[in-house]
Amino acid sequence: MAVRSVDLDPHRRAPLGKTVAAIRRGKVTPMSGLDWALTFTLGILYIALLFTVAVVTFRKGHWVMGLIGFFFPILWLIGAVIPPARGRHR
C-alpha cells in the first residue's frame, strides 16, 4: 500500500508568498549576494536600534516595561518616548 502525500492543494501558499507548486517546479530563485548583504545589514541595524531604544527605556526608569520588552519589543519604543518615571527627572 503506497503512502499518499497529504498536500492536496498545490496552490496553497508557502512562506514568503511562494506557492508549493512553484517551489516544486523549481521556479523559485535563490537569494543573490546583494539580497544576503542587504538582509544582513538591515538586520544588524534593526537589532542595534532596538537595543539602543531598550537602553533608553531602562535609563528613563521604566524597568518593568524594559523587562517585558524582551518579549514584546514595541514596549521599548513606548518606554523610550514617554516621560521618565517618577523620581527620575533630569
Rosetta silent file (secondary structure, phi, psi, omega in degrees, C-alpha in Angstrom):
SEQUENCE: MAVRSVDLDPHRRAPLGKTVAAIRRGKVTPMSGLDWALTFTLGILYIALLFTVAVVTFRKGHWVMGLIGFFFPILWLIGAVIPPARGRHR
SCORE:     score description
SCORE:     0.000 S_00000001
   1 L     0.000  125.055 -178.419    0.000    0.000    0.000 S_00000001
   2 L   -83.556  145.396  178.191    1.510    3.333   -1.080 S_00000001
   3 L   -90.018  126.254  179.900    1.501    6.349    1.196 S_00000001
   4 L   -88.867  148.873  176.495   -0.212    9.382   -0.348 S_00000001
   5 L   -70.923  142.721  179.484    1.022   12.887    0.180 S_00000001
   6 L   -76.647  -20.305 -177.190   -1.145   14.984    2.481 S_00000001
   7 L   -74.873   95.149 -178.459   -0.594   18.036    0.254 S_00000001
   8 L   -93.390  -19.930 -177.786   -3.752   18.000   -1.858 S_00000001
   9 L  -109.134  101.776 -177.470   -3.766   21.701   -2.793 S_00000001
  10 L   -71.448  -12.097 -178.569   -0.735   22.610   -4.962 S_00000001
  11 L   -99.504    8.560  177.896   -1.712   26.303   -4.919 S_00000001
  12 L   -66.770  148.737 -175.008   -1.600   26.677   -1.144 S_00000001
  13 E   -79.717  136.747  175.054    0.732   29.461   -0.018 S_00000001
  14 L  -103.756  176.781  179.602    4.167   28.648    1.324 S_00000001
  15 H   -55.736  147.365  179.003    6.411   31.014    3.314 S_00000001
  16 H    63.094   26.490  173.541    7.232   34.369    1.684 S_00000001
  17 H    78.415    5.317  178.773    4.302   34.179   -0.713 S_00000001
  18 L   -85.225  142.616  176.949    5.664   31.340   -2.847 S_00000001
  19 E   -86.022  153.792  179.108    3.258   28.598   -3.809 S_00000001
  20 H   -60.361  -38.584  180.000    4.103   24.985   -3.108 S_00000001
  21 H   -63.605  -39.780  179.562    3.710   24.215   -6.810 S_00000001
  22 H   -66.252  -37.687  178.442    6.252   26.912   -7.760 S_00000001
  23 H   -65.811  -41.584 -179.935    8.767   25.522   -5.284 S_00000001
  24 H   -66.936  -34.529 -179.904    8.318   22.010   -6.662 S_00000001
  25 H   -77.290  -10.845 -179.099    8.747   23.197  -10.250 S_00000001
  26 L    81.574   19.538 -178.655   11.999   24.967   -9.363 S_00000001
  27 L   -83.671   -3.044 -179.251   10.611   28.383  -10.339 S_00000001
  28 L   -92.978  124.082 -178.952   11.817   29.957   -7.086 S_00000001
  29 L   -89.790  145.576  177.922   15.211   31.607   -7.417 S_00000001
  30 L   -72.455  163.082  179.434   17.678   31.593   -4.537 S_00000001
  31 L   -68.427  139.252  177.982   18.731   34.833   -2.870 S_00000001
  32 L   -82.218  176.662  177.813   21.573   36.644   -4.628 S_00000001
  33 H   -62.648  -37.975  178.510   24.645   38.057   -2.911 S_00000001
  34 H   -66.636  -40.075  176.653   23.069   41.510   -2.811 S_00000001
  35 H   -59.030  -45.663  179.326   19.929   40.093   -1.196 S_00000001
  36 H   -64.096  -42.659 -178.893   22.020   38.450    1.517 S_00000001
  37 H   -63.175  -44.973  179.118   24.088   41.610    2.079 S_00000001
  38 H   -66.015  -41.304  178.647   21.006   43.813    2.417 S_00000001
  39 H   -61.883  -45.857 -179.518   19.265   41.329    4.687 S_00000001
  40 H   -65.123  -46.635 -178.150   22.307   41.040    6.938 S_00000001
  41 H   -63.564  -47.779  179.955   22.960   44.814    7.040 S_00000001
  42 H   -67.880  -33.091  177.098   19.353   45.767    7.732 S_00000001
  43 H   -66.148  -43.501  177.945   19.032   43.000   10.306 S_00000001
  44 H   -65.209  -41.898  178.401   22.089   44.221   12.224 S_00000001
  45 H   -62.230  -42.264  178.620   20.831   47.819   12.027 S_00000001
  46 H   -61.040  -46.423 -179.028   17.409   46.730   13.341 S_00000001
  47 H   -65.468  -41.380  179.818   18.952   44.871   16.277 S_00000001
  48 H   -63.953  -45.122  179.394   21.292   47.777   17.133 S_00000001
  49 H   -66.571  -37.447 -179.647   18.467   50.319   17.068 S_00000001
  50 H   -63.769  -44.984 -179.864   16.194   48.017   19.046 S_00000001
  51 H   -74.362  -26.005  172.977   18.700   47.572   21.860 S_00000001
  52 H   -64.315  -43.862  178.089   19.520   51.293   21.833 S_00000001
  53 H   -65.562  -34.170  177.505   15.848   52.010   22.474 S_00000001
  54 H   -63.755  -42.328  179.028   15.903   49.335   25.206 S_00000001
  55 H   -63.693  -41.567  177.956   18.760   51.123   26.985 S_00000001
  56 H   -62.073  -39.704  178.341   16.882   54.438   26.791 S_00000001
  57 H   -60.955  -46.299  179.393   13.828   52.735   28.305 S_00000001
  58 H   -66.564  -38.468 -179.223   15.856   51.421   31.244 S_00000001
  59 H   -68.226  -26.392  177.227   17.620   54.768   31.767 S_00000001
  60 L   -81.520    0.311  175.254   14.274   56.550   31.996 S_00000001
  61 L    89.287   12.491  179.944   13.360   54.283   34.891 S_00000001
  62 L   -94.523   70.990 -174.485   10.792   52.082   33.158 S_00000001
  63 H   -66.638  -44.063 -178.045   12.187   48.780   34.479 S_00000001
  64 H   -66.072  -43.643  178.904    9.052   46.674   34.154 S_00000001
  65 H   -64.466  -34.960  178.440    8.406   47.903   30.636 S_00000001
  66 H   -67.143  -41.345  179.717   12.050   47.228   29.797 S_00000001
  67 H   -69.433  -43.654  177.737   11.945   43.659   31.052 S_00000001
  68 H   -66.957  -25.220  178.838    8.665   42.841   29.323 S_00000001
  69 L   -62.609  -20.187  175.728   10.131   44.481   26.210 S_00000001
  70 L   -65.202  -26.321  178.180   12.415   41.477   25.737 S_00000001
  71 L   -98.218  -30.410  178.765    9.273   39.556   24.757 S_00000001
  72 L  -129.896   86.201 -172.454    7.343   42.495   23.197 S_00000001
  73 L   -59.037  -18.732  178.124    9.912   44.963   21.761 S_00000001
  74 H   -61.688  -26.634  178.240    7.246   47.582   20.999 S_00000001
  75 H   -67.265  -28.339  175.549    7.262   48.327   24.727 S_00000001
  76 H   -65.700  -41.982  179.349   10.872   49.505   24.448 S_00000001
  77 H   -64.487  -42.166  178.238    9.834   52.058   21.870 S_00000001
  78 H   -64.762  -44.260 -179.456    6.972   53.238   24.058 S_00000001
  79 H   -64.803  -29.054  178.898    9.220   53.376   27.124 S_00000001
  80 H   -77.699  -23.631 -175.704   11.808   55.448   25.262 S_00000001
  81 H   -91.929  -36.599 -176.391    9.221   58.002   24.122 S_00000001
  82 L   -73.123  159.541 -179.145    7.174   58.560   27.290 S_00000001
  83 L   -61.098  159.642  179.696    8.474   60.870   30.056 S_00000001
  84 L   -61.430  156.598  177.614   10.798   59.446   32.753 S_00000001
  85 L   -66.639  162.800  179.987    9.323   57.618   35.718 S_00000001
  86 L   -57.247  139.104 -179.966    8.724   59.489   38.974 S_00000001
  87 L    83.032    0.154 -179.567   11.924   60.396   40.736 S_00000001
  88 L  -115.254   19.873 -178.342   13.958   60.165   37.515 S_00000001
  89 L   -71.504  133.035  179.042   13.521   63.742   36.254 S_00000001
  90 L  -118.781    0.000    0.000   16.721   65.244   34.885 S_00000001
